[in-house]
Amino acid sequence: MNAPEPIKTSHVMNTYGRLPITLARGEGVWLWDEQGRKYLDGLAGIAVNGLGHAHPKLVAALTDQIGKLIHTSNIYGVRGQEDLADAICARSGMEEVFFCSSGAEANENAIKLARFYGYKQGKDFIKTVVMENAWHGRTIATLAATDSPKARKGFEPMQDECFVRVPHNNLAAIIEVAETNPEINSVMLEVLQGEGGINLASVEYLQGLRKLCDERGWLLILDEVQCGVGRTGTWFGYQHAGIEPDAITLAKGLGSGVPIGALAVRGSAAKLIGPGNFGTTFGGNPLAMRAGTCTLQTLEEDGLLQHAVVIGDHIRAGFRAALEGVAGVTDIRGQGLMIGIELDRPCGVIVTRALEAGFLINVTRDKVVRLLPPLIMTTAEADLLVAGVAPIIKNFLLE
Ligand SMILES: *Cc1c(COP(=O)(O)O)cnc(C)c1O
């Protein structure tokens, strides 16, 4: 194998610590770089490409749509918004959807919704409870809701006075902070934290939280940007707990790579917003809407939710078997195709080694090897992924 070519980023702002490959094309779970080297995709563009790459149904739908309309404006009716909002509400129990273009933007609007809810209640200041290890985005408000010292550093002042942070999965902690923070009117969390290290909220916690929010008239806002759209085996992560949130945010997997974000609301969070309150130029454009509708339809037609459960369990079982008795593996966890392998030490170098061996994976929170494969991954491809990545983890820990 040739040495990887550094990417020419001279005029591209130096934001991401980029890996030394440039991908040129993909098909299914496979990607090829500009040098023609082949990679097995264990990351799906960070939970975006649920349908893998160049899925025939998506290619056909988008090709058709590009030939008709890409963008009009929200000052006109957009048929595709009606279709996708119906599809999201039918699967989530939500009543209204606002479309935007990213996860951060969806969460930004969720935060604005909580404020507007407070305003309508006659409150002049509200606070939202957020979690330790949360990730909600990089805009000023979502960064304040995010628990990442690395991402926040240098961008202060944060709007920290608008958020109260508590440990994830701990109802008593929320009840406690409520005593000294009467301004609280909402709770925002990921039911399965992604960037925070694949941390699952328990069913009892989520049910208790729903009850608490009902008792206090708080909005329960769930950030489903990473765990939503089928990835955990249900349409949305909270459906494992049988609860109904007041608002959810979606993005990553919804458009299969076409930029999209959505805030969906029900109950007391619905019918709040009117013309002039929310808006965005690109949000809900016909191309993004077609991508979203095609994604949901294809996930359903091809049985990919149930498939995500089977393949996710298969991959976790594979890693458990391959890493059994290896000192340094502290946990193998997750749900559906959100998979975390936690080690007892920082392990970022595993990403580069996997890349050199032809596997695209990720490490988050320094110590958690994270896999977010496309939902179309077959058992045979999952076996290749485990067979390729497990020895890299094992050798790293034996050094
Ligand atoms: C990625 C992510 C975001 C931010 O989405 P962007 O599209 O990058 O702005 C927000 N919340 C969660 C849970 C995410 O995983």
The ligand as an SDF file (V2000), in Angstrom:
LIG
                    3D

 15 15  0  0  0  0  0  0  0  0999 V2000
  -24.0210   15.7200   15.6400 C   0  0  0  0  0  0  0  0  0  0  0  0
  -24.9460   16.0790   16.7270 C   0  0  0  0  0  0  0  0  0  0  0  0
  -25.4550   17.3780   16.8570 C   0  0  0  0  0  0  0  0  0  0  0  0
  -25.0010   18.5010   15.9560 C   0  0  0  0  0  0  0  0  0  0  0  0
  -25.4160   18.3050   14.6410 O   0  0  0  0  0  0  0  0  0  0  0  0
  -24.7410   19.1690   13.4760 P   0  0  0  0  0  0  0  0  0  0  0  0
  -25.5170   18.7520   12.2440 O   0  0  0  0  0  0  0  0  0  0  0  0
  -23.3020   18.7770   13.4360 O   0  0  0  0  0  0  0  0  0  0  0  0
  -24.9320   20.5820   13.8090 O   0  0  0  0  0  0  0  0  0  0  0  0
  -26.3740   17.6160   17.8400 C   0  0  0  0  0  0  0  0  0  0  0  0
  -26.7780   16.6490   18.6770 N   0  0  0  0  0  0  0  0  0  0  0  0
  -26.3120   15.3930   18.5800 C   0  0  0  0  0  0  0  0  0  0  0  0
  -26.8310   14.3550   19.5220 C   0  0  0  0  0  0  0  0  0  0  0  0
  -25.3820   15.0620   17.6170 C   0  0  0  0  0  0  0  0  0  0  0  0
  -24.8950   13.8230   17.5500 O   0  0  0  0  0  0  0  0  0  0  0  0
  1  2  1  0
  2  3  1  0
  2 14  2  0
  3  4  1  0
  3 10  2  0
  4  5  1  0
  5  6  1  0
  6  7  2  0
  6  8  1  0
  6  9  1  0
 10 11  1  0
 11 12  2  0
 12 13  1  0
 12 14  1  0
 14 15  1  0
M  END
$$$$
